[in-house]
Amino acid sequence: MPFQTIESVLFDTSFLLNDSGDVDNIIKILHKDRVSCYISRTIQSEMDDLYYVGRISKQKYNKGLARCRKARASLLDSSRNFLQGSMTKECTVSMEQEHGTKPGDAHNDCSILTSSLYNYIDLILSEDFHFTSMHTDKVVDSVIDMTCERFDKLCGEDILLLNKDGFLAAYKEGQVDLEVVEAMKQDVRKGSKVLKKGNK
């Protein structure tokens, strides 16, 4: 399988708040390779909400913010338009089919996915098992397939979804080995929260 060049990365909330030092090492690698880093308003809001309702400590919250600063992570364009709205609807339907979720349960996931697709992000780093599963790959494919004919902007687009371990195994000097990525994908559904190894 081919390699995919990585020029832009979005950090999910679960990645930024993960306790592992691997996260900091990955940020250093991305900075060294001059990969552009981003967060979305949804991710910013998730971090704020987790802190303000007491689900994460001030120390962890500040660490997440510090990681954003170290990565020089910019905020994605947040302007909502018909294209993103249509993509989000397609995503919600596909998440329900692939993950067995209720529409409201997939709102933040779909917001992150559609914002990333709309802004041509190459890779999302997330520690949520369901988000980096083979089923979410199918959601991305579905969103692109269902909207491409109406919106040429999406034709030929794709996005990789990796956790820190997948990144460290597959990434080297600005490229990701897609064969390694494929081998590490797991059969995890958000609705059932079942974790098992599987192949596409």
Secondary structure, DSSP 8 states (H G I E B T S, - for coil): --EEE--EEEE-HHHHT---HHHHHHHHHHHHTT-EEEE-HHHHHHHHHHHHTTSS-HHHHHHHHHHHHHHT-EE------HHHHHHHHHHHHHHHHHH---GGGGHHHHHHHHHHHHTT--EEE---TTTTSHHHHHHHHHHHHHHHTT-GGGTT---EEE-HHHHHHHEETTEEEHHHHHHH-EEE-TTT--EEE---
